[in-house]
Amino acid sequence: MKRHGSGSAWWLLMWVVLGVGVGGANAQVIETVAGMGAAGFAGDGGDARQAMLDGPRALALRPDTGDLFLVDYSNNRIRRVDARGVIGTVAGSGEINPLQEGSALRSPFIQLHGVAWSAADGKLYLAESGGLLAVDAAGTLKAVLLDRAVPVLAGEAGRSGVLFSDFLRVQRWEADGTVRTLAGSDEPGDEGDGGAAAAARFQFVTALAQDRLGRIWVADAESRRVRRFLPGGGIETVAGGSLHPEALAKPAHIAVDVAGNLYIADSFRLQVYRVAAVDGAMDVFAGSGLEESRGDGGPAKEASFAALNGIAVNCGGVYVSDAERVRRIAVREPLIALQGVRNAETGEPGLRPGRRFAIEGCQLAEGVARAEQGQRGLAGAELLVDGVPVPLLTASPERLEAMVPQNWPLGTVTIEVRVGSKIVKTTAEVLGPAPM
């Protein structure tokens, strides 16, 4: 048993500020969702917790079904854990040979590295030593980019294409078959902050992520930091570097939740860090730093990992690849999504008097309920606008709906959601009447 260096202790006080509530009043609990802890290949069709994995690595989540996809690295397969907890193989015969288009289950691979789900086209994308591949709903495998190593793949594919990296460049494969270089060059470096992202350089890109707004996040393990592309085309460091000089040793994997909070799996320190979207404060989210896979059923901060080889996040929690299993850390705090307050009918950001509006996020209610005339306190959730209670029309963990009163003044209002003792806030704009 070995303790890895944990650097400075970063603790985030439980203050609920604009956009996200983060705190430790209820310790995040960790559990195993796949793998029994012994290396091998077995268990398809049964309980994923009793299955055998061999070096699980990259992870991806399908938002509409809750399916978890994982690269079973040494088995050279892509496996899926569905919402019932049943595991199965969706790609790979286990053989090590050049890929064969056609049946994804029958195809060998040289080596699988990454997996990404695309809601835009309903396909699963695979990063392989020979290129970028796609698996459609029928289970048919097709190469979309050949003769190019794709060692790093973002776990979520956006509407504009699939993000990948060759360690030095951030690139995007687009649906028309073109490849765009978004940042980086053939020469390693770590400059570029404050300038154009296209001119930035990286030392060793190990992970990519996209958030709800389409912003790109890049983990550069060699420079010990995570950077983010800005809407205007710039780039900045959001974790590590001079911001947190002692915190990160090897930020190997990253994921971003609906509220814009960043999760970093440090494969040297064997800890998961969280960087709050609201103020950039960083704390240890999971992992004691001991090199052993232990702690299921207890607080995530007291648990330990034998390895950290992948990470993904959804409303169900934060998923990490440990040595021979995948574990989940439950997130118990309510979150309001980035640009998550919008017109319920048109989807436009902001509120309009006399119209229904929706609040999207995670853990926003304790169940599902509907009240045609509106009700204060629905499914354990309460809604306040500028401190005034507002009746809810529908409530579910991922969406609340209410009506904007005709007499609300135009301008910025504070939206507050209470779920039991937990509170989360954000702001929204009350706009004028909808154009005719």
C-alpha positions in Angstrom: 0.0 0.0 0.0 1.5 3.3 -1.1 0.5 6.9 -0.6 0.8 9.2 -3.5 1.6 12.9 -3.0 -1.6 14.9 -2.5 -0.2 18.4 -2.6 -2.1 21.1 -0.8 -5.5 20.3 0.7 -8.2 22.2 -1.2 -11.5 22.5 0.6 -14.5 24.3 -0.8 -16.9 25.7 1.8 -20.5 24.9 1.2 -21.7 28.2 -0.1 -24.3 28.2 -2.7 -23.5 30.8 -5.3 -24.7 31.6 -8.8 -24.9 28.5 -11.0 -24.0 25.7 -8.7 -24.1 24.5 -5.2 -21.0 22.6 -4.1 -20.4 21.3 -0.6 -19.7 18.6 1.9 -22.7 18.5 4.1 -23.6 15.1 2.6 -20.4 13.1 1.8 -20.3 11.8 -1.7 -20.6 8.0 -1.5 -18.6 5.7 -3.9 -19.6 2.3 -5.3 -18.6 -0.2 -8.0 -20.8 -0.3 -11.1 -18.7 -2.7 -13.2 -16.0 -5.3 -12.6 -15.4 -7.7 -9.7 -11.8 -6.6 -9.3 -10.1 -9.5 -11.0 -8.6 -9.2 -14.5 -10.2 -11.3 -17.2 -13.0 -11.4 -19.7 -16.4 -12.8 -18.4 -19.9 -11.8 -17.4 -21.6 -10.5 -20.6 -25.4 -10.7 -20.2 -25.2 -10.5 -16.4 -24.7 -8.2 -13.5 -21.9 -5.8 -14.4 -20.5 -5.9 -10.9 -19.8 -9.6 -11.3 -18.1 -9.3 -14.6 -14.4 -9.4 -15.3 -12.6 -6.5 -16.9 -9.0 -6.2 -17.9 -7.7 -2.6 -17.7 -10.8 -0.4 -18.2 -9.8 3.0 -19.5 -11.8 5.6 -21.4 -15.5 6.1 -20.5 -18.5 7.6 -22.2 -22.1 8.1 -21.2 -25.3 8.2 -23.3 -27.5 10.9 -21.7 -30.9 9.6 -23.0 -30.5 6.0 -21.8 -27.9 6.2 -19.0 -25.8 3.6 -20.8 -22.1 3.6 -19.8 -19.5 2.7 -22.5 -16.0 1.7 -21.5 -12.8 0.7 -23.3 -11.9 -2.7 -21.9 -8.3 -2.1 -22.9 -6.5 -5.4 -22.5 -9.5 -7.3 -23.8 -9.5 -5.0 -26.8 -13.3 -4.5 -26.7 -15.9 -1.8 -26.1 -18.4 -2.9 -23.4 -21.6 -1.3 -22.3 -23.4 -1.2 -18.9 -27.0 -0.4 -19.4 -29.4 1.4 -17.0 -30.3 -2.0 -15.4 -26.7 -2.7 -14.6 -26.3 -5.4 -17.2 -23.0 -5.6 -19.1 -22.4 -6.6 -22.7 -19.9 -6.2 -25.5 -20.8 -3.8 -28.3 -17.6 -3.8 -30.4 -14.5 -6.0 -30.7 -13.8 -9.8 -31.1 -10.9 -9.6 -28.7 -8.4 -10.4 -31.5 -5.4 -8.1 -32.3 -5.5 -7.5 -36.0 -6.4 -4.6 -38.4 -10.1 -3.7 -38.1 -12.7 -5.1 -40.4 -15.7 -3.0 -41.4 -19.1 -4.7 -41.0 -20.2 -6.3 -37.7 -18.7 -4.4 -34.8 -18.8 -7.5 -32.6 -16.8 -9.5 -35.0 -14.1 -7.0 -35.8 -10.6 -7.3 -34.4 -8.7 -4.1 -33.5 -5.0 -3.2 -33.3 -5.7 -1.3 -30.1 -8.7 0.6 -28.8 -8.0 3.9 -27.0 -11.2 5.9 -26.7 -15.0 5.9 -27.0 -17.5 8.7 -27.5 -21.3 8.9 -27.9 -22.8 11.3 -30.4 -26.4 12.4 -29.7 -26.3 14.3 -33.0 -26.3 11.1 -35.2 -26.9 8.3 -32.7 -23.5 6.7 -33.3 -20.7 5.4 -31.1 -17.3 6.6 -32.1 -14.1 4.6 -31.3 -10.5 5.8 -31.2 -8.2 3.1 -32.5 -4.5 2.8 -33.4 -5.6 2.7 -37.1 -8.0 5.6 -37.1 -11.5 6.9 -36.0 -14.4 4.5 -36.3 -18.2 4.7 -36.0 -20.7 2.1 -34.9 -24.4 2.7 -35.8 -27.6 1.6 -34.1 -27.5 -1.7 -36.1 -24.1 -2.5 -34.8 -22.3 -1.9 -38.1 -18.7 -0.7 -37.9 -17.4 1.8 -40.4 -14.0 3.6 -40.6 -14.5 7.4 -40.9 -10.8 8.3 -40.7 -8.0 5.9 -41.5 -4.2 5.8 -41.5 -4.1 8.2 -38.5 -3.5 7.2 -34.9 -6.2 8.6 -32.6 -4.9 8.0 -29.1 -7.2 10.7 -27.4 -10.9 11.1 -27.9 -13.4 13.4 -26.2 -16.1 11.3 -24.5 -18.9 13.3 -25.8 -19.3 14.2 -29.5 -20.8 17.6 -30.3 -23.1 18.6 -33.1 -20.1 20.0 -35.0 -18.1 16.8 -35.0 -15.8 14.5 -33.0 -12.9 15.9 -31.0 -9.6 14.0 -30.9 -5.9 14.6 -30.3 -2.6 13.1 -31.4 -1.1 14.3 -28.2 0.2 17.7 -29.6 -2.9 19.0 -31.5 -6.6 19.3 -30.8 -8.5 18.4 -33.9 -12.1 17.8 -35.0 -13.5 15.3 -37.5 -16.5 16.8 -39.1 -19.5 15.0 -40.7 -18.4 16.0 -44.2 -15.1 14.1 -43.7 -12.8 17.0 -43.2 -10.4 17.3 -40.3 -9.8 20.7 -38.7 -6.9 21.5 -36.4 -8.2 23.8 -33.7 -5.0 24.2 -31.7 -1.5 22.9 -31.3 1.3 22.1 -33.8 3.9 19.5 -34.5 6.2 21.2 -32.0 5.5 20.7 -28.2 5.2 23.7 -26.0 2.9 25.2 -23.3 2.5 28.8 -24.5 -0.6 30.5 -25.8 -2.7 31.6 -22.8 -4.3 35.0 -23.4 -4.0 34.7 -27.1 -5.7 32.8 -29.9 -6.4 29.1 -29.2 -5.3 28.3 -32.7 -1.8 29.5 -31.9 -1.5 27.7 -28.6 0.8 24.7 -28.1 0.7 21.7 -25.9 3.3 19.3 -24.4 1.2 16.1 -24.1 -2.5 16.1 -24.4 -4.1 13.2 -22.5 -7.8 14.1 -22.4 -10.4 16.3 -24.1 -13.9 17.3 -23.0 -16.8 19.5 -24.2 -19.3 21.3 -22.0 -23.0 22.1 -22.5 -22.0 25.3 -24.3 -19.7 23.6 -26.7 -16.5 24.9 -25.0 -13.5 22.7 -25.4 -11.4 21.6 -22.4 -7.9 20.2 -22.8 -5.8 18.2 -20.2 -2.1 18.6 -20.8 -0.5 16.1 -18.4 3.1 17.1 -19.1 2.5 20.7 -18.3 0.3 19.7 -15.3 -2.7 21.8 -16.2 -6.1 22.0 -17.8 -6.9 24.7 -20.4 -10.2 25.9 -21.8 -11.1 27.4 -25.2 -13.0 30.7 -24.9 -16.0 31.7 -26.9 -14.1 34.5 -28.7 -11.4 32.1 -29.9 -8.9 32.5 -27.0 -7.5 30.0 -24.5 -6.9 30.1 -20.8 -5.7 27.8 -17.9 -8.4 26.8 -15.5 -6.6 24.3 -13.3 -2.9 23.7 -12.5 -0.2 25.9 -13.7 0.2 29.1 -11.7 -3.5 28.9 -10.5 -2.8 25.8 -8.4 1.0 25.2 -8.6 1.1 22.4 -6.1 -2.2 20.6 -6.8 -1.8 18.6 -10.0 0.9 16.1 -10.8 -0.6 14.3 -13.8 -4.1 15.5 -14.9 -4.7 12.5 -17.2 -8.5 12.5 -17.6 -11.2 15.2 -17.4 -15.0 15.6 -17.5 -17.3 18.6 -17.2 -20.8 18.4 -15.7 -24.0 20.3 -16.8 -23.2 23.2 -14.6 -19.6 23.6 -15.9 -17.8 22.1 -12.9 -14.6 20.4 -14.0 -13.5 17.0 -12.7 -9.9 16.0 -13.0 -8.5 12.5 -12.5 -4.9 12.8 -11.5 -3.3 9.4 -12.4 -0.2 10.1 -10.3 -1.8 11.4 -7.1 -4.7 8.9 -7.5 -7.2 11.6 -6.6 -10.1 13.2 -8.4 -10.3 17.0 -8.1 -13.2 19.3 -8.7 -12.9 22.9 -10.0 -16.1 24.9 -9.2 -17.6 26.7 -12.2 -18.6 29.7 -10.2 -15.2 30.8 -8.8 -12.5 28.4 -10.0 -11.9 27.0 -6.4 -10.5 23.5 -6.5 -10.9 20.7 -3.9 -10.3 17.0 -3.6 -13.5 15.3 -4.7 -12.5 11.7 -4.3 -9.4 9.6 -3.3 -7.2 9.5 -0.2 -4.0 9.1 -2.3 -3.4 5.5 -1.2 -2.7 3.1 -4.1 -5.3 0.4 -3.5 -8.9 -0.1 -4.7 -10.9 0.2 -1.5 -13.7 2.2 0.2 -16.9 1.2 -1.5 -20.0 2.3 0.5 -18.2 5.0 2.3 -17.2 8.7 1.6 -15.4 9.2 -1.7 -12.7 11.3 -0.1 -11.8 8.4 2.2 -11.8 5.8 -0.6 -8.7 4.9 -2.6 -7.9 3.9 -6.2 -5.3 1.4 -7.6 -5.4 3.4 -10.8 -7.3 6.3 -12.5 -7.6 5.5 -16.2 -10.8 7.3 -17.2 -13.6 9.6 -16.1 -17.1 10.6 -17.1 -20.0 12.5 -15.5 -23.8 12.7 -15.7 -26.6 13.5 -13.4 -26.1 10.1 -11.8 -22.6 10.9 -10.6 -18.9 10.8 -11.5 -17.6 7.6 -13.0 -14.0 6.6 -12.9 -12.0 3.7 -14.2 -10.0 1.9 -11.5 -7.6 -1.0 -12.0 -10.1 -3.8 -12.9 -13.4 -2.1 -12.3 -15.4 1.1 -12.9 -16.7 3.0 -9.9 -19.3 5.8 -9.4 -19.3 8.7 -7.0 -22.8 9.8 -6.3 -23.4 13.6 -6.6 -26.0 14.6 -4.1 -26.1 18.4 -4.7 -28.6 20.1 -7.0 -27.1 21.7 -10.1 -28.6 24.2 -12.5 -27.2 23.7 -16.0 -25.3 26.3 -18.0 -27.9 28.4 -19.8 -30.4 26.0 -18.1 -33.2 28.6 -17.6 -35.1 29.0 -20.8 -38.5 29.3 -22.4 -40.2 25.9 -22.0 -42.0 26.2 -25.3 -39.3 27.6 -27.7 -36.1 26.7 -25.8 -34.8 30.3 -26.1 -32.7 31.5 -23.1 -34.5 33.8 -20.7 -38.1 34.3 -19.5 -41.1 36.0 -21.0 -44.1 37.2 -19.0 -47.1 34.9 -19.3 -45.1 32.0 -20.7 -43.9 28.8 -19.2 -40.2 28.5 -18.4 -38.0 25.5 -17.6 -35.0 25.0 -15.3 -32.7 22.2 -16.4 -30.1 20.5 -14.4 -29.5 17.6 -12.0 -31.0 16.6 -8.6 -33.6 19.4 -8.9 -36.4 17.3 -7.3 -36.8 14.1 -5.3 -39.2 12.5 -7.8 -41.6 13.3 -10.7 -44.9 15.2 -10.2 -47.3 17.4 -12.1 -49.7 20.1 -10.8 -51.9 21.6 -13.6 -52.7 24.7 -11.5 -49.3 25.0 -10.0 -48.2 24.0 -6.5 -45.6 25.3 -4.1 -43.5 22.4 -3.1 -43.7 19.7 -5.7 -41.8 16.4 -5.6 -39.7 17.9 -2.7 -38.7 21.0 -4.8 -39.4 24.6 -4.1 -38.8 27.5 -6.5 -38.2 31.1 -5.6 -37.7 34.1 -7.9 -36.1 37.1 -6.2 -37.1 35.5 -2.9 -40.8 35.1 -3.8 -42.2 31.6 -4.0 -43.4 30.5 -7.5 -45.8 27.6 -8.0 -44.3 24.7 -9.9 -46.3 23.0 -12.8 -44.0 20.0 -13.2 -41.0 18.7 -11.4 -38.4 16.0 -12.1 -34.8 15.5 -11.0 -33.6 17.0 -14.3 -36.3 19.6 -15.1 -38.7 22.0 -13.4 -41.4 24.1 -15.1 -43.3 27.1 -13.9 -45.2 30.1 -15.3 -43.8 33.6 -15.6 -46.3 36.0 -14.1 -47.5 38.8 -16.3 -46.4 41.5 -13.8 -42.7 40.5 -13.4 -40.5 43.5 -14.1 -38.0 43.2 -17.0 -34.3 42.6 -16.2 -32.2 40.2 -14.2 -33.8 38.0 -11.5 -32.4 35.5 -9.1 -33.7 31.9 -9.5 -33.5 29.7 -6.4 -34.3 26.0 -6.2 -34.6 24.3 -2.8 -34.5 20.6 -2.5 -34.8 19.7 1.2 -32.0 21.6 2.9 -30.0 22.0 -0.3 -30.1 25.2 -2.3 -28.9 26.2 -5.7 -29.1 29.6 -7.4 -28.6 31.2 -10.7 -29.7 34.3 -12.6 -31.9 34.8 -15.6 -33.2 37.6 -17.8 -36.9 38.5 -17.9 -37.4 39.7 -21.5 -40.2 41.6 -23.1 -43.3 40.0 -24.6 -42.6 37.5 -27.4 -42.5 39.1 -30.8 -45.7 38.4 -32.9 
